[in-house]
Amino acid sequence: MTHDHPPALPLRHPIRVEAIRPRGTEVVIRAESEQLPAIATLLGLVSIEALEARYTLTRNGERAKLDGRITARLHQACVVTLDPFPVQLDVPVQLDFAPEEDVAAFARRNDRDDAEIDIEVLLNEDDPPEPIVDGVIDLGGITLEFLALALDPYPRKPGVSFEASAGDTGTESPFAALAKLKRGD
């Protein structure tokens, strides 16, 4: 039997939960220059010049909390002109972590609640905790995930706007042409 494994991420920084001090552990992650092209390819960027994450991790028993920021300098391609342009990001990150079995129990409990309630919108409801897999949290994977979420999916170079081409202004819609045929014009 073969198992398909997801491709290895270009930025990995595993940390064991036991290594996190209850009063806080500071962690700084910087992508090395040889990792940057693979990260740019993974995220569909023209290039990435710098990527740094600064996290404070705290632990309470088997649970952990992450608080920090990700900063990045990169180039995206404009969806209108296809020209590359610079982007600077500063992304706040806050996550809670729990052992896999606690996260699974949380999901089962919420699935049961959803079956009993038709529609209920709870504002400011906490997100479920992220799973701690085999006692390890991969801060590199978290950094890439939050960076990907912060990217504009339709980046536009500053000052560029999308306008219909001049040739489209005088053309008739296909429905107008059908109406003329129906009238016998």
C-alpha positions as CSV (number, residue, x, y, z in Angstrom):
1,M,0.0,0.0,0.0
2,T,1.4,3.4,-0.9
3,H,0.8,6.5,1.1
4,D,0.7,9.9,-0.5
5,H,2.5,12.4,1.6
6,P,2.1,16.2,1.1
7,P,5.2,17.8,-0.3
8,A,7.7,19.1,2.2
9,L,7.3,22.8,3.0
10,P,10.2,25.0,2.1
11,L,10.1,26.6,5.6
12,R,10.0,24.3,8.6
13,H,10.6,25.1,12.3
14,P,9.3,22.4,14.5
15,I,9.1,23.0,18.3
16,R,8.3,20.5,20.9
17,V,5.5,21.6,23.3
18,E,7.6,20.4,26.3
19,A,10.3,23.0,25.3
20,I,7.8,25.9,25.6
21,R,8.2,27.6,29.0
22,P,4.9,28.3,30.9
23,R,5.9,32.0,31.2
24,G,6.8,32.3,27.5
25,T,9.3,31.3,24.9
26,E,10.4,33.8,22.3
27,V,11.0,32.4,18.8
28,V,12.3,34.2,15.7
29,I,12.0,32.5,12.3
30,R,13.8,34.0,9.3
31,A,13.7,32.4,5.9
32,E,17.2,31.9,4.5
33,S,18.0,33.2,1.0
34,E,18.1,29.7,-0.5
35,Q,14.5,29.1,0.8
36,L,13.0,32.3,-0.6
37,P,12.6,31.1,-4.3
38,A,10.8,27.9,-3.2
39,I,8.5,30.0,-0.9
40,A,7.7,32.4,-3.8
41,T,6.9,29.5,-6.1
42,L,4.7,27.8,-3.4
43,L,2.7,31.1,-2.9
44,G,2.6,32.1,-6.6
45,L,4.7,35.2,-6.1
46,V,7.1,36.9,-8.5
47,S,9.7,37.0,-5.7
48,I,10.1,37.2,-1.9
49,E,13.0,39.2,-0.6
50,A,12.5,38.8,3.2
51,L,10.3,36.8,5.5
52,E,10.5,36.9,9.3
53,A,8.2,35.8,12.1
54,R,8.5,36.7,15.8
55,Y,6.4,34.6,18.1
56,T,5.8,34.3,21.8
57,L,4.7,30.9,22.8
58,T,3.2,30.1,26.2
59,R,2.2,26.7,27.6
60,N,-0.5,25.6,30.1
61,G,-0.1,21.8,30.5
62,E,-0.5,20.2,27.1
63,R,-2.1,23.3,25.6
64,A,-0.1,26.2,24.0
65,K,-0.8,29.7,22.9
66,L,1.0,31.6,20.1
67,D,1.1,35.4,19.7
68,G,3.2,37.2,17.2
69,R,3.8,38.9,13.9
70,I,4.9,38.0,10.4
71,T,6.7,40.6,8.3
72,A,7.5,40.1,4.6
73,R,8.9,42.0,1.6
74,L,7.8,40.5,-1.7
75,H,6.8,41.2,-5.3
76,Q,3.4,40.2,-6.7
77,A,2.2,40.4,-10.3
78,C,-0.5,43.0,-11.1
79,V,-3.7,41.2,-12.4
80,V,-4.3,44.1,-14.8
81,T,-0.8,44.9,-16.3
82,L,1.1,41.7,-15.2
83,D,3.9,44.0,-14.0
84,P,5.6,43.0,-10.8
85,F,5.2,45.5,-7.9
86,P,6.5,45.6,-4.3
87,V,4.4,44.6,-1.3
88,Q,5.2,44.9,2.4
89,L,3.1,42.8,4.8
90,D,2.8,43.0,8.6
91,V,0.5,40.2,9.8
92,P,-0.6,39.6,13.4
93,V,-1.0,36.0,14.4
94,Q,-2.8,34.5,17.4
95,L,-3.5,30.8,17.7
96,D,-4.4,28.3,20.4
97,F,-3.1,24.7,20.2
98,A,-4.4,21.5,21.9
99,P,-3.5,17.8,21.6
100,E,-5.1,16.1,18.5
101,E,-7.5,14.1,20.6
102,D,-8.9,17.3,22.3
103,V,-9.3,19.0,18.9
104,A,-11.1,15.9,17.6
105,A,-13.4,15.9,20.6
106,F,-14.2,19.6,20.1
107,A,-15.1,18.8,16.4
108,R,-17.3,15.9,17.4
109,R,-19.1,18.1,20.0
110,N,-19.7,20.8,17.5
111,D,-21.0,18.4,14.9
112,R,-23.5,17.1,17.4
113,D,-24.5,20.6,18.3
114,D,-25.0,21.5,14.6
115,A,-27.3,18.6,14.1
116,E,-29.6,19.9,16.9
117,I,-29.6,23.5,16.0
118,D,-31.0,24.8,12.7
119,I,-29.1,28.0,12.2
120,E,-27.3,30.0,14.9
121,V,-24.7,32.6,14.3
122,L,-22.4,33.2,17.2
123,L,-20.3,36.4,16.8
124,N,-17.0,36.6,18.5
125,E,-17.0,32.8,18.9
126,D,-13.5,31.5,19.5
127,D,-12.0,29.4,16.7
128,P,-11.2,25.8,17.6
129,P,-7.7,25.1,18.7
130,E,-5.1,23.9,16.2
131,P,-3.9,20.4,16.7
132,I,-0.5,19.6,18.2
133,V,0.7,16.6,16.2
134,D,3.0,14.2,18.0
135,G,3.8,16.8,20.6
136,V,5.2,19.2,17.9
137,I,4.0,22.5,16.5
138,D,5.6,23.5,13.1
139,L,6.0,27.3,13.3
140,G,7.4,27.3,9.7
141,G,4.1,25.9,8.3
142,I,2.1,28.3,10.4
143,T,4.2,31.2,9.1
144,L,3.6,30.1,5.5
145,E,-0.1,29.6,6.1
146,F,-0.7,33.0,7.6
147,L,1.5,34.7,4.9
148,A,-0.6,33.0,2.2
149,L,-3.9,34.1,3.8
150,A,-2.6,37.7,4.0
151,L,-1.7,37.9,0.3
152,D,-4.2,39.8,-2.0
153,P,-5.6,37.2,-4.3
154,Y,-6.1,39.8,-7.0
155,P,-3.2,42.2,-6.6
156,R,-3.2,45.5,-8.4
157,K,-0.3,47.7,-8.9
158,P,-0.9,51.1,-7.1
159,G,-2.6,53.6,-9.5
160,V,-3.7,50.9,-11.9
161,S,-7.4,50.5,-12.6
162,F,-9.3,48.1,-14.9
163,E,-11.2,49.8,-17.7
164,A,-13.0,48.2,-20.7
165,S,-11.2,48.6,-23.9
166,A,-12.3,51.4,-26.3
167,G,-13.5,48.9,-28.9
168,D,-16.1,47.5,-26.5
169,T,-18.0,50.8,-26.0
170,G,-20.0,50.8,-29.2
171,T,-20.7,47.1,-29.6
172,E,-24.2,45.7,-29.3
173,S,-25.1,43.0,-26.8
174,P,-25.9,39.6,-28.3
175,F,-29.4,40.0,-26.9
176,A,-30.0,43.3,-28.7
177,A,-29.0,41.5,-32.0
178,L,-31.5,38.7,-31.2
179,A,-34.2,41.3,-30.5
180,K,-33.6,42.8,-34.0
181,L,-33.9,39.4,-35.6
182,K,-37.1,38.7,-33.8
183,R,-38.6,42.1,-34.9
184,G,-37.4,41.5,-38.5
185,D,-35.2,44.6,-38.6
